[in-house]
Amino acid sequence: MRIISGGLQHETNTFAVSKTSVDDFVRDSHFGIGYGTPEDICRRFEGTNTIHGGYLRGARELELELLPVLNLRAYPSGMVLRECFEALVGELLNRIESALPADGVLLDLHGAMVTEDFEDAEAEIVRRVRGIVGTDVPIVVTLDLHANISPDLVEFADAIIGFDTYPHVDMGDRGYEAVALMSRILRTEVRPVMALRQLPLLTLPPMQCTLREPMQSFIADLHELESEEGILTATVAMGFPFADIECMGVSVIVVADRDQELAEAMVDQLSQRLWSLREKLQPQLVSIEHAMEVSQQTDGLVIFADGSDNPGGGAPCDGTVALQALIEAKHVGAVVATLWDPEAVELAWEAGVGVELQLPLGAKVDDQHGDTLEVTAKVLRLSDGEFVFGGAMAQGLSDSLGNTALLEIDGVRVVVTSLRRQCIDRNMLRTVGVELDSISLLVLKSAVHFRADFGEFADEILDADTPGIHRPDFSCFEYKNSRSHSCYPLVSFNQLDI
């Protein structure tokens, strides 16, 4: 059996000022302007905890022929430009068409891509792929837990499998599951039917974490349901709340074997269970001043999760609010990671290790994440920023921070990078020689993903009360195009029903 796989992934923050171009996909995908060959894709993802890593493992173990034709991603940012979407989807379609005939298609998508023309870009991608392969070739789609799912996507796909974890440590397993389900479909062992429920519920990243309650218990319930006879897979998509689109919010999908009534009954059961948890899914935020007090009273590591400036959700990663407070307090032992400022990195490299220099630092993208700081900094270390993920999330995948500098300002260390990256792995700090045992208070530009590799070493983790376009606070955003006006918590749950 011959299976084609392809992927385009982007999580679009419609409140971000920077639009997303082809150059962003080329830079962040590590394949260059030629977009990579099937052999390049196999080399990059073989043995990694990623969706395509799971595809490759599943195909090998189940003795299927897999041809990965394209797999591109851009780091989360603003709206995807029209010409970017058309160019990359056009390339994907051309490569799929050239690879036909095929028995099935696997699509590695995100679920929260928004373009200038399409609020649900993934539905449009699958629609176009369906137009090429026809109705008889099954299409199985894998999605991020933060997908905003529309009925159109369900209509065009045969089955949808979303991540079960946040941090996303199960990407390889979900890729493998997609291949295994495709194998069963092609052998006519099963015929998937799907049921979708869009809940009148919006949630924010901190409490979407499946390492915390109530999501930890809810995912256990989901896994129990998946074990029932006739159920092929189930997905809860907590949604990406920083996309002002109609289908933004929480969705539940159940895929059953041939039995639509069973799928509908089970999706209602999961939806009711999740709806009952709505009040527990709202985060509690604390200030950097409070975090400093906690750090002074704690012998171990305190992490301040600065999710408002999380580049993994489209924020610029150059916010200075927490950094400024740390510097003013001369909070020795604090580290901020990572701060994106290519200009500052270049100045540090020109100065060299051991040199003290004055430079403007941070807050250069917009006016929503603090002010640019005029600082006197000592260059402690320089690095090319190359690393391999060692933690559970994306384990084995290589990436880069670009040229990187470790600066010290009044006892506060800052990891400054020339590429915009969410700090989710200890190996990112190690590029400039920083180990956790040297840190008392760690400010991470991350909402949840850091917990996969940092969490077990922290005595306390605090969700940050800082400004930004990824701030976990609905009151800070003006929604115009979403169904938010009819969703909890923006509407009292007493006025809502499912």
Secondary structure by P-SEA (a helix, b strand, c coil): cbbbbbbbbbbccccccccccaaaaaaaaccccccccaaaaaaaccccccaaaaaaaaaaaabbbbbbcccccccccccccaaaaaaaaaaaaaaaaaaccccbbbbbcccccccccccaaaaaaaaaaaaaccccbbbbbbbcccccccaaaaaaccbbbbbccccccaaaaaaaaaaaaaaaaaaccbbbbbbbbbcccccccccccccccaaaaaaaaaaaaaaccccccccccccccccccccccbbbbbbbcccaaaaaaaaaaaaaaaaaaccccbbbbbcaaaaaaaaaacccbbbbccccccccccccccccaaaaaaaaaccccbbbcbbbbaaaaaaaaaacccbbbbbbbcccccccccccccccccccccccccccccccccccccccccbbbbbbcccccccccccccccccccccccccccccccccccccccccccccccccccbbbbbbccccccccccccccccccccccccccccccccc
